[in-house]
Amino acid sequence: MKKNIGNTERIIRIIAGLAILSLAFIGPQSAWAYLGIVPLATGVMGWCPPYAIFGFSTACKSCK
């Protein structure tokens, strides 16, 4: 799997994923908050399946 997410987007995804996931433990405590795992995982891996399918990339050319 080649990286297709740039560093800035990775940081944003990790922060957003952690924020959404935290709602499972504090706040409304909804099971929907576990969807925060998706942006967290894609941010950590640096690879997004829909980006790969559509040939889209925000990663720098030398980072791949």
Residue pairs with C-beta under 8 A, 6 or more apart in sequence:
1 45
1 47
1 52
2 47
2 59
2 64
3 46
3 47
3 59
3 63
3 64
4 46
4 47
4 48
4 51
4 52
4 56
4 57
4 58
4 59
4 64
5 13
5 42
5 43
5 46
5 47
5 48
5 51
5 57
5 58
5 59
6 58
6 59
6 60
6 63
7 63
8 58
9 43
9 58
10 43
10 44
10 46
11 43
12 43
13 39
13 40
13 42
13 43
14 39
14 40
14 43
14 44
16 36
16 39
17 36
17 37
17 38
17 39
17 40
17 41
17 43
18 36
18 40
19 36
20 33
20 35
20 36
20 39
21 33
21 34
21 36
21 37
21 40
22 33
22 36
23 29
23 30
23 33
23 36
24 30
24 31
24 33
24 34
24 36
25 33
27 33
42 48
42 49
46 59
50 56
51 57
51 58
57 64
